[in-house]
Amino acid sequence: MQTERIILGIDPGTNITGYGIISVKGKTPKLMVLGIIDLHKIKDPYTKLQTIFRRVLSLIDEFHPDEMAIEAPFFGKNVQSMLKLGRAQGVAMSAALYRDIPIFEYAPRKIKLSITGQGAASKEQVASMLKSLLNVEKMPDQQDATDGLAAAMCHFYQSNVPGSTKAYKSWKDFISKNQGRTL
């Protein structure tokens, strides 16, 4: 049985991608790092995607996570925003798949529910609860960073519940488990 594991959490975005990494020893999570990939100054959308891929890959190479938890895009009214968010998620997933790291996808409501007990919790409530749960003195001002951390913590909580997550070990595995989402 694995005594320690590292979970990388990602909150994908094309302007800001948040990340948080926790180490888990037994049943105790500990914050390793959290931060953002700030893409505001990059104008070219493809360069933004390349930056997300490279930075997530560098986090993987530096911290050697065993698993990645990523926030799933939610269905909004703006199709263009949804497509951009899906691209950001896709390149983050590609970085994990490139290093053979299993991916676990969670809906935003599921993440909030697992952290606060309420699926409609505010970002501030999630950040406050994470601060308390992980005994962190001060959380960063960027809520995207705490959202990435929340994805990692959600996976930590959900990983002991059989059948509650979808893990992908390769693109072929992703496609076979998501027949309705592929062309």
Secondary structure, 3 states (H helix, E strand, C coil): CCCEEEEEEEECCCCEEEEEEEEEECCEEEEEEEEEEECCCCCCHHHHHHHHHHHHHHHHHHHCCCEEEEECCCCCCCHHHHHHHHHHHHHHHHHHHHCCCCEEEECHHHHHHHHHCCCCCCHHHHHHHHHHHCCCCCCCCCHHHHHHHHHHHHHHHHCCCCCCCCEECCHHHHHHHCHHHCC
